Amino acid sequence: MIFMISQTPAAPVVRKEEYAVVLDYLPSGKAGEARREPVAQVLGNTYFTLLEIVSKPGIKMDAGQKVYIGKGVRDLVDHIKGRVLFNDLTNSGQRACEDEVRKVVMTREAEFIGFLNRAGALNIRVHTLELLPSIGKKHLQAILAAREEKPFTDFADVHARVSSIGRVEDIFVQRILQELRGNEKYYLFAKAPSREFERY
């Protein structure tokens, strides 16, 4: 994965997901919608894109299930309705979202450590790492000094050498969830969310 720094509104580059994980499944769709169809709310596992998808007839999906949503033949998905905002997720979907973001962060630990090792200044006043929750000037200097001495190897290494910041994996999860809520100026890990229902 290539981490990105995008400002809102998002750049016109289209980044599509190949796979997603089901956060919640609504067999009859959302209440109040004219068309009753089975809808799953899902999280893309590359760009953390929040989507609603419609399953094929006779197909039931379960929370936590991985589904293919790429351009090839989809065995479970009939079509993608579009992008949604975090607040459009059901309560169950929102709770599951945090768990699934954490799983992705832990699965792709090497990529997040690479980000920590390579991140540079955003502008003359702000370093990219300062966009992470709880990372101020003091913690920033500690991280930069530690990585200059030797690049970080994993989350445990960061915790051992810069223990004052706490669990760095929690910091990444918090940042991604902030981005999914859609109120950030810069997006490091997720696509800037759509401001209204967007076809995907």
DRENMI-601660 format. One record per residue (C-alpha): z, x, y; residue number from 1; residue in one letter. Coordinates in pm, 1 decimal, always signed. Layout:
<rec><z>Z</z><x>X</x><y>Y</y><resi>NUM</resi><resn>a</resn></rec>
...
//
This chain:
<rec><z>+0.0</z><x>+0.0</x><y>+0.0</y><resi>1</resi><resn>m</resn></rec>
<rec><z>-72.7</z><x>+116.7</x><y>+353.3</y><resi>2</resi><resn>i</resn></rec>
<rec><z>+201.0</z><x>+18.0</x><y>+594.4</y><resi>3</resi><resn>f</resn></rec>
<rec><z>+76.9</z><x>-119.0</x><y>+920.7</y><resi>4</resi><resn>m</resn></rec>
<rec><z>+208.1</z><x>-153.4</x><y>+1268.9</y><resi>5</resi><resn>i</resn></rec>
<rec><z>+51.6</z><x>-453.2</x><y>+1432.8</y><resi>6</resi><resn>s</resn></rec>
<rec><z>+139.4</z><x>-626.6</x><y>+1754.4</y><resi>7</resi><resn>q</resn></rec>
<rec><z>+129.1</z><x>-1001.0</x><y>+1795.6</y><resi>8</resi><resn>t</resn></rec>
<rec><z>-117.1</z><x>-1157.8</x><y>+1804.1</y><resi>9</resi><resn>p</resn></rec>
<rec><z>-230.1</z><x>-996.6</x><y>+1482.3</y><resi>10</resi><resn>a</resn></rec>
<rec><z>-534.1</z><x>-774.1</x><y>+1471.4</y><resi>11</resi><resn>a</resn></rec>
<rec><z>-845.6</z><x>-945.2</x><y>+1331.7</y><resi>12</resi><resn>p</resn></rec>
<rec><z>-839.0</z><x>-734.0</x><y>+1013.5</y><resi>13</resi><resn>v</resn></rec>
<rec><z>-819.3</z><x>-971.8</x><y>+716.8</y><resi>14</resi><resn>v</resn></rec>
<rec><z>-574.4</z><x>-859.4</x><y>+451.7</y><resi>15</resi><resn>r</resn></rec>
<rec><z>-584.6</z><x>-1066.9</x><y>+135.9</y><resi>16</resi><resn>k</resn></rec>
<rec><z>-331.8</z><x>-1084.1</x><y>-143.8</y><resi>17</resi><resn>e</resn></rec>
<rec><z>-422.2</z><x>-1038.6</x><y>-509.5</y><resi>18</resi><resn>e</resn></rec>
<rec><z>-97.3</z><x>-1163.1</x><y>-660.9</y><resi>19</resi><resn>y</resn></rec>
<rec><z>+190.8</z><x>-1376.6</x><y>-543.1</y><resi>20</resi><resn>a</resn></rec>
<rec><z>+523.0</z><x>-1496.6</x><y>-677.2</y><resi>21</resi><resn>v</resn></rec>
<rec><z>+618.9</z><x>-1864.1</x><y>-678.8</y><resi>22</resi><resn>v</resn></rec>
<rec><z>+913.5</z><x>-1943.4</x><y>-451.4</y><resi>23</resi><resn>l</resn></rec>
<rec><z>+921.2</z><x>-2319.7</x><y>-511.7</y><resi>24</resi><resn>d</resn></rec>
<rec><z>+704.0</z><x>-2571.3</x><y>-695.8</y><resi>25</resi><resn>y</resn></rec>
<rec><z>+659.3</z><x>-2928.0</x><y>-574.6</y><resi>26</resi><resn>l</resn></rec>
<rec><z>+488.4</z><x>-3134.6</x><y>-848.7</y><resi>27</resi><resn>p</resn></rec>
<rec><z>+394.0</z><x>-3412.1</x><y>-606.2</y><resi>28</resi><resn>s</resn></rec>
<rec><z>+357.4</z><x>-3203.6</x><y>-292.5</y><resi>29</resi><resn>g</resn></rec>
<rec><z>+565.0</z><x>-3227.4</x><y>+21.8</y><resi>30</resi><resn>k</resn></rec>
<rec><z>+705.4</z><x>-3560.2</x><y>+137.1</y><resi>31</resi><resn>a</resn></rec>
<rec><z>+503.9</z><x>-3724.1</x><y>+411.6</y><resi>32</resi><resn>g</resn></rec>
<rec><z>+169.3</z><x>-3570.8</x><y>+318.3</y><resi>33</resi><resn>e</resn></rec>
<rec><z>-113.6</z><x>-3818.5</x><y>+264.2</y><resi>34</resi><resn>a</resn></rec>
<rec><z>-257.6</z><x>-3635.1</x><y>-33.6</y><resi>35</resi><resn>r</resn></rec>
<rec><z>-26.6</z><x>-3604.4</x><y>-332.0</y><resi>36</resi><resn>r</resn></rec>
<rec><z>-102.2</z><x>-3285.2</x><y>-521.2</y><resi>37</resi><resn>e</resn></rec>
<rec><z>+106.3</z><x>-3020.5</x><y>-698.0</y><resi>38</resi><resn>p</resn></rec>
<rec><z>+191.7</z><x>-2751.3</x><y>-443.0</y><resi>39</resi><resn>v</resn></rec>
<rec><z>+357.8</z><x>-2415.0</x><y>-491.3</y><resi>40</resi><resn>a</resn></rec>
<rec><z>+499.3</z><x>-2211.4</x><y>-205.7</y><resi>41</resi><resn>q</resn></rec>
<rec><z>+437.6</z><x>-1845.1</x><y>-278.8</y><resi>42</resi><resn>v</resn></rec>
<rec><z>+496.2</z><x>-1495.9</x><y>-140.1</y><resi>43</resi><resn>l</resn></rec>
<rec><z>+220.1</z><x>-1235.9</x><y>-165.0</y><resi>44</resi><resn>g</resn></rec>
<rec><z>+346.6</z><x>-913.7</x><y>-317.3</y><resi>45</resi><resn>n</resn></rec>
<rec><z>+141.4</z><x>-673.4</x><y>-103.0</y><resi>46</resi><resn>t</resn></rec>
<rec><z>+152.4</z><x>-800.5</x><y>+256.8</y><resi>47</resi><resn>y</resn></rec>
<rec><z>+437.2</z><x>-1051.4</x><y>+215.1</y><resi>48</resi><resn>f</resn></rec>
<rec><z>+202.4</z><x>-1337.9</x><y>+307.4</y><resi>49</resi><resn>t</resn></rec>
<rec><z>+359.7</z><x>-1683.2</x><y>+279.8</y><resi>50</resi><resn>l</resn></rec>
<rec><z>+114.7</z><x>-1937.0</x><y>+137.0</y><resi>51</resi><resn>l</resn></rec>
<rec><z>+92.3</z><x>-2282.1</x><y>-13.4</y><resi>52</resi><resn>e</resn></rec>
<rec><z>-130.4</z><x>-2309.8</x><y>-317.9</y><resi>53</resi><resn>i</resn></rec>
<rec><z>-241.5</z><x>-2601.9</x><y>-535.6</y><resi>54</resi><resn>v</resn></rec>
<rec><z>-221.8</z><x>-2559.6</x><y>-911.8</y><resi>55</resi><resn>s</resn></rec>
<rec><z>-497.3</z><x>-2662.8</x><y>-1150.1</y><resi>56</resi><resn>k</resn></rec>
<rec><z>-463.8</z><x>-3003.0</x><y>-1322.3</y><resi>57</resi><resn>p</resn></rec>
<rec><z>-203.1</z><x>-2996.0</x><y>-1595.3</y><resi>58</resi><resn>g</resn></rec>
<rec><z>-58.3</z><x>-2664.2</x><y>-1482.7</y><resi>59</resi><resn>i</resn></rec>
<rec><z>+310.4</z><x>-2647.7</x><y>-1393.7</y><resi>60</resi><resn>k</resn></rec>
<rec><z>+448.5</z><x>-2344.4</x><y>-1214.8</y><resi>61</resi><resn>m</resn></rec>
<rec><z>+801.5</z><x>-2210.1</x><y>-1217.6</y><resi>62</resi><resn>d</resn></rec>
<rec><z>+994.8</z><x>-2030.1</x><y>-947.2</y><resi>63</resi><resn>a</resn></rec>
<rec><z>+968.1</z><x>-1655.5</x><y>-1000.4</y><resi>64</resi><resn>g</resn></rec>
<rec><z>+633.2</z><x>-1683.8</x><y>-1181.4</y><resi>65</resi><resn>q</resn></rec>
<rec><z>+363.7</z><x>-1432.7</x><y>-1085.8</y><resi>66</resi><resn>k</resn></rec>
<rec><z>+22.5</z><x>-1588.5</x><y>-1017.7</y><resi>67</resi><resn>v</resn></rec>
<rec><z>-320.3</z><x>-1443.4</x><y>-944.5</y><resi>68</resi><resn>y</resn></rec>
<rec><z>-461.4</z><x>-1561.2</x><y>-609.9</y><resi>69</resi><resn>i</resn></rec>
<rec><z>-738.6</z><x>-1304.1</x><y>-557.6</y><resi>70</resi><resn>g</resn></rec>
<rec><z>-1112.7</z><x>-1363.5</x><y>-530.4</y><resi>71</resi><resn>k</resn></rec>
<rec><z>-1175.0</z><x>-1351.9</x><y>-903.4</y><resi>72</resi><resn>g</resn></rec>
<rec><z>-1134.0</z><x>-1629.8</x><y>-1159.0</y><resi>73</resi><resn>v</resn></rec>
<rec><z>-794.6</z><x>-1793.7</x><y>-1112.9</y><resi>74</resi><resn>r</resn></rec>
<rec><z>-649.5</z><x>-1935.7</x><y>-1432.0</y><resi>75</resi><resn>d</resn></rec>
<rec><z>-360.2</z><x>-2126.6</x><y>-1272.1</y><resi>76</resi><resn>l</resn></rec>
<rec><z>-456.7</z><x>-2182.5</x><y>-909.3</y><resi>77</resi><resn>v</resn></rec>
<rec><z>-704.7</z><x>-2450.0</x><y>-802.6</y><resi>78</resi><resn>d</resn></rec>
<rec><z>-714.4</z><x>-2345.3</x><y>-438.4</y><resi>79</resi><resn>h</resn></rec>
<rec><z>-510.8</z><x>-2195.4</x><y>-157.1</y><resi>80</resi><resn>i</resn></rec>
<rec><z>-415.8</z><x>-2452.0</x><y>+106.4</y><resi>81</resi><resn>k</resn></rec>
<rec><z>-329.3</z><x>-2194.5</x><y>+370.3</y><resi>82</resi><resn>g</resn></rec>
<rec><z>-63.9</z><x>-1979.6</x><y>+529.9</y><resi>83</resi><resn>r</resn></rec>
<rec><z>+273.9</z><x>-2120.8</x><y>+626.1</y><resi>84</resi><resn>v</resn></rec>
<rec><z>+571.7</z><x>-2005.9</x><y>+829.8</y><resi>85</resi><resn>l</resn></rec>
<rec><z>+909.8</z><x>-1917.4</x><y>+682.4</y><resi>86</resi><resn>f</resn></rec>
<rec><z>+1056.2</z><x>-2234.7</x><y>+833.1</y><resi>87</resi><resn>n</resn></rec>
<rec><z>+793.3</z><x>-2441.4</x><y>+646.4</y><resi>88</resi><resn>d</resn></rec>
<rec><z>+942.7</z><x>-2331.0</x><y>+314.7</y><resi>89</resi><resn>l</resn></rec>
<rec><z>+1178.0</z><x>-2564.2</x><y>+134.4</y><resi>90</resi><resn>t</resn></rec>
<rec><z>+1546.1</z><x>-2466.0</x><y>+131.1</y><resi>91</resi><resn>n</resn></rec>
<rec><z>+1499.6</z><x>-2341.6</x><y>-225.5</y><resi>92</resi><resn>s</resn></rec>
<rec><z>+1189.7</z><x>-2151.1</x><y>-118.2</y><resi>93</resi><resn>g</resn></rec>
<rec><z>+1374.0</z><x>-1978.5</x><y>+164.3</y><resi>94</resi><resn>q</resn></rec>
<rec><z>+1655.8</z><x>-1868.9</x><y>-66.0</y><resi>95</resi><resn>r</resn></rec>
<rec><z>+1409.9</z><x>-1746.3</x><y>-326.8</y><resi>96</resi><resn>a</resn></rec>
<rec><z>+1213.2</z><x>-1561.2</x><y>-60.7</y><resi>97</resi><resn>c</resn></rec>
<rec><z>+1499.6</z><x>-1323.8</x><y>+12.1</y><resi>98</resi><resn>e</resn></rec>
<rec><z>+1547.5</z><x>-1251.4</x><y>-358.8</y><resi>99</resi><resn>d</resn></rec>
<rec><z>+1177.2</z><x>-1187.6</x><y>-412.6</y><resi>100</resi><resn>e</resn></rec>
<rec><z>+1146.3</z><x>-964.2</x><y>-105.3</y><resi>101</resi><resn>v</resn></rec>
<rec><z>+1432.5</z><x>-755.5</x><y>-243.6</y><resi>102</resi><resn>r</resn></rec>
<rec><z>+1259.2</z><x>-728.5</x><y>-581.9</y><resi>103</resi><resn>k</resn></rec>
<rec><z>+937.0</z><x>-609.4</x><y>-414.4</y><resi>104</resi><resn>v</resn></rec>
<rec><z>+1125.1</z><x>-350.8</x><y>-208.6</y><resi>105</resi><resn>v</resn></rec>
<rec><z>+1300.2</z><x>-216.2</x><y>-518.8</y><resi>106</resi><resn>m</resn></rec>
<rec><z>+977.9</z><x>-215.7</x><y>-722.4</y><resi>107</resi><resn>t</resn></rec>
<rec><z>+790.8</z><x>-26.9</x><y>-450.5</y><resi>108</resi><resn>r</resn></rec>
<rec><z>+1075.8</z><x>+209.1</x><y>-365.4</y><resi>109</resi><resn>e</resn></rec>
<rec><z>+846.1</z><x>+513.3</x><y>-344.0</y><resi>110</resi><resn>a</resn></rec>
<rec><z>+631.1</z><x>+345.3</x><y>-76.6</y><resi>111</resi><resn>e</resn></rec>
<rec><z>+928.4</z><x>+255.5</x><y>+140.6</y><resi>112</resi><resn>f</resn></rec>
<rec><z>+1069.6</z><x>+605.6</x><y>+104.2</y><resi>113</resi><resn>i</resn></rec>
<rec><z>+727.9</z><x>+738.5</x><y>+205.3</y><resi>114</resi><resn>g</resn></rec>
<rec><z>+745.7</z><x>+521.0</x><y>+516.5</y><resi>115</resi><resn>f</resn></rec>
<rec><z>+1089.6</z><x>+660.8</x><y>+596.9</y><resi>116</resi><resn>l</resn></rec>
<rec><z>+961.5</z><x>+1016.8</x><y>+553.2</y><resi>117</resi><resn>n</resn></rec>
<rec><z>+644.5</z><x>+973.3</x><y>+761.8</y><resi>118</resi><resn>r</resn></rec>
<rec><z>+723.4</z><x>+722.0</x><y>+1037.4</y><resi>119</resi><resn>a</resn></rec>
<rec><z>+668.6</z><x>+860.2</x><y>+1385.9</y><resi>120</resi><resn>g</resn></rec>
<rec><z>+715.9</z><x>+760.5</x><y>+1746.1</y><resi>121</resi><resn>a</resn></rec>
<rec><z>+584.6</z><x>+420.7</x><y>+1847.9</y><resi>122</resi><resn>l</resn></rec>
<rec><z>+562.3</z><x>+525.4</x><y>+2211.9</y><resi>123</resi><resn>n</resn></rec>
<rec><z>+738.7</z><x>+772.0</x><y>+2440.5</y><resi>124</resi><resn>i</resn></rec>
<rec><z>+1056.9</z><x>+564.7</x><y>+2441.6</y><resi>125</resi><resn>r</resn></rec>
<rec><z>+1080.9</z><x>+411.2</x><y>+2094.5</y><resi>126</resi><resn>v</resn></rec>
<rec><z>+1054.7</z><x>+556.2</x><y>+1745.0</y><resi>127</resi><resn>h</resn></rec>
<rec><z>+915.9</z><x>+330.7</x><y>+1472.3</y><resi>128</resi><resn>t</resn></rec>
<rec><z>+1237.2</z><x>+369.0</x><y>+1270.5</y><resi>129</resi><resn>l</resn></rec>
<rec><z>+1429.9</z><x>+209.8</x><y>+1557.6</y><resi>130</resi><resn>e</resn></rec>
<rec><z>+1255.3</z><x>-117.7</x><y>+1474.3</y><resi>131</resi><resn>l</resn></rec>
<rec><z>+1461.0</z><x>-129.4</x><y>+1155.5</y><resi>132</resi><resn>l</resn></rec>
<rec><z>+1786.6</z><x>-329.6</x><y>+1178.7</y><resi>133</resi><resn>p</resn></rec>
<rec><z>+2094.9</z><x>-123.1</x><y>+1269.3</y><resi>134</resi><resn>s</resn></rec>
<rec><z>+1895.3</z><x>+195.0</x><y>+1338.9</y><resi>135</resi><resn>i</resn></rec>
<rec><z>+1984.7</z><x>+312.5</x><y>+1687.7</y><resi>136</resi><resn>g</resn></rec>
<rec><z>+1945.6</z><x>+653.2</x><y>+1849.5</y><resi>137</resi><resn>k</resn></rec>
<rec><z>+2238.8</z><x>+807.8</x><y>+1661.8</y><resi>138</resi><resn>k</resn></rec>
<rec><z>+2121.4</z><x>+692.3</x><y>+1319.2</y><resi>139</resi><resn>h</resn></rec>
<rec><z>+1763.5</z><x>+784.3</x><y>+1407.7</y><resi>140</resi><resn>l</resn></rec>
<rec><z>+1862.1</z><x>+1143.4</x><y>+1483.0</y><resi>141</resi><resn>q</resn></rec>
<rec><z>+2056.1</z><x>+1164.7</x><y>+1156.3</y><resi>142</resi><resn>a</resn></rec>
<rec><z>+1755.1</z><x>+1039.6</x><y>+958.2</y><resi>143</resi><resn>i</resn></rec>
<rec><z>+1510.4</z><x>+1273.2</x><y>+1133.3</y><resi>144</resi><resn>l</resn></rec>
<rec><z>+1737.0</z><x>+1574.5</x><y>+1084.4</y><resi>145</resi><resn>a</resn></rec>
<rec><z>+1786.3</z><x>+1495.5</x><y>+715.3</y><resi>146</resi><resn>a</resn></rec>
<rec><z>+1416.1</z><x>+1442.8</x><y>+641.1</y><resi>147</resi><resn>r</resn></rec>
<rec><z>+1322.3</z><x>+1760.4</x><y>+831.5</y><resi>148</resi><resn>e</resn></rec>
<rec><z>+1557.2</z><x>+1955.2</x><y>+607.3</y><resi>149</resi><resn>e</resn></rec>
<rec><z>+1403.7</z><x>+1793.8</x><y>+297.7</y><resi>150</resi><resn>k</resn></rec>
<rec><z>+1201.1</z><x>+1471.6</x><y>+249.6</y><resi>151</resi><resn>p</resn></rec>
<rec><z>+1393.4</z><x>+1182.0</x><y>+98.2</y><resi>152</resi><resn>f</resn></rec>
<rec><z>+1324.1</z><x>+1118.1</x><y>-269.9</y><resi>153</resi><resn>t</resn></rec>
<rec><z>+1468.4</z><x>+769.0</x><y>-324.2</y><resi>154</resi><resn>d</resn></rec>
<rec><z>+1710.2</z><x>+512.1</x><y>-182.1</y><resi>155</resi><resn>f</resn></rec>
<rec><z>+2009.5</z><x>+684.0</x><y>-342.8</y><resi>156</resi><resn>a</resn></rec>
<rec><z>+1911.1</z><x>+1012.2</x><y>-177.0</y><resi>157</resi><resn>d</resn></rec>
<rec><z>+1899.2</z><x>+843.9</x><y>+165.7</y><resi>158</resi><resn>v</resn></rec>
<rec><z>+2241.0</z><x>+690.4</x><y>+109.0</y><resi>159</resi><resn>h</resn></rec>
<rec><z>+2388.0</z><x>+1023.1</x><y>-3.3</y><resi>160</resi><resn>a</resn></rec>
<rec><z>+2251.2</z><x>+1219.3</x><y>+292.7</y><resi>161</resi><resn>r</resn></rec>
<rec><z>+2273.3</z><x>+955.9</x><y>+571.5</y><resi>162</resi><resn>v</resn></rec>
<rec><z>+2556.8</z><x>+739.8</x><y>+443.4</y><resi>163</resi><resn>s</resn></rec>
<rec><z>+2637.1</z><x>+602.8</x><y>+790.0</y><resi>164</resi><resn>s</resn></rec>
<rec><z>+2338.5</z><x>+365.3</x><y>+780.2</y><resi>165</resi><resn>i</resn></rec>
<rec><z>+2451.8</z><x>+190.1</x><y>+462.4</y><resi>166</resi><resn>g</resn></rec>
<rec><z>+2205.3</z><x>+80.9</x><y>+194.6</y><resi>167</resi><resn>r</resn></rec>
<rec><z>+1857.7</z><x>+151.3</x><y>+327.9</y><resi>168</resi><resn>v</resn></rec>
<rec><z>+1701.1</z><x>-98.1</x><y>+86.1</y><resi>169</resi><resn>e</resn></rec>
<rec><z>+1903.9</z><x>-374.0</x><y>+256.1</y><resi>170</resi><resn>d</resn></rec>
<rec><z>+1768.0</z><x>-260.2</x><y>+592.2</y><resi>171</resi><resn>i</resn></rec>
<rec><z>+1408.4</z><x>-291.8</x><y>+468.3</y><resi>172</resi><resn>f</resn></rec>
<rec><z>+1477.2</z><x>-638.4</x><y>+323.6</y><resi>173</resi><resn>v</resn></rec>
<rec><z>+1630.2</z><x>-753.4</x><y>+651.9</y><resi>174</resi><resn>q</resn></rec>
<rec><z>+1333.7</z><x>-621.8</x><y>+851.0</y><resi>175</resi><resn>r</resn></rec>
<rec><z>+1078.4</z><x>-793.9</x><y>+628.0</y><resi>176</resi><resn>i</resn></rec>
<rec><z>+1267.5</z><x>-1124.3</x><y>+650.7</y><resi>177</resi><resn>l</resn></rec>
<rec><z>+1276.2</z><x>-1090.6</x><y>+1029.4</y><resi>178</resi><resn>q</resn></rec>
<rec><z>+899.5</z><x>-1040.9</x><y>+1028.9</y><resi>179</resi><resn>e</resn></rec>
<rec><z>+849.8</z><x>-1344.3</x><y>+803.8</y><resi>180</resi><resn>l</resn></rec>
<rec><z>+1043.0</z><x>-1556.6</x><y>+1052.4</y><resi>181</resi><resn>r</resn></rec>
<rec><z>+772.8</z><x>-1467.0</x><y>+1301.5</y><resi>182</resi><resn>g</resn></rec>
<rec><z>+956.4</z><x>-1365.7</x><y>+1616.0</y><resi>183</resi><resn>n</resn></rec>
<rec><z>+884.9</z><x>-992.8</x><y>+1620.4</y><resi>184</resi><resn>e</resn></rec>
<rec><z>+670.5</z><x>-800.4</x><y>+1865.2</y><resi>185</resi><resn>k</resn></rec>
<rec><z>+566.3</z><x>-547.9</x><y>+1599.7</y><resi>186</resi><resn>y</resn></rec>
<rec><z>+495.9</z><x>-602.0</x><y>+1230.6</y><resi>187</resi><resn>y</resn></rec>
<rec><z>+556.7</z><x>-301.5</x><y>+1005.5</y><resi>188</resi><resn>l</resn></rec>
<rec><z>+536.0</z><x>-451.7</x><y>+658.0</y><resi>189</resi><resn>f</resn></rec>
<rec><z>+418.1</z><x>-813.6</x><y>+676.4</y><resi>190</resi><resn>a</resn></rec>
<rec><z>+114.9</z><x>-975.8</x><y>+829.4</y><resi>191</resi><resn>k</resn></rec>
<rec><z>+197.9</z><x>-1133.9</x><y>+1160.9</y><resi>192</resi><resn>a</resn></rec>
<rec><z>+252.5</z><x>-1500.1</x><y>+1069.0</y><resi>193</resi><resn>p</resn></rec>
<rec><z>+21.3</z><x>-1772.8</x><y>+1183.2</y><resi>194</resi><resn>s</resn></rec>
<rec><z>+150.3</z><x>-1992.0</x><y>+1464.6</y><resi>195</resi><resn>r</resn></rec>
<rec><z>+12.4</z><x>-2301.5</x><y>+1299.0</y><resi>196</resi><resn>e</resn></rec>
<rec><z>-116.1</z><x>-2398.7</x><y>+954.9</y><resi>197</resi><resn>f</resn></rec>
<rec><z>-394.4</z><x>-2151.4</x><y>+887.4</y><resi>198</resi><resn>e</resn></rec>
<rec><z>-665.9</z><x>-2163.0</x><y>+624.7</y><resi>199</resi><resn>r</resn></rec>
<rec><z>-655.6</z><x>-1855.0</x><y>+404.0</y><resi>200</resi><resn>y</resn></rec>
//
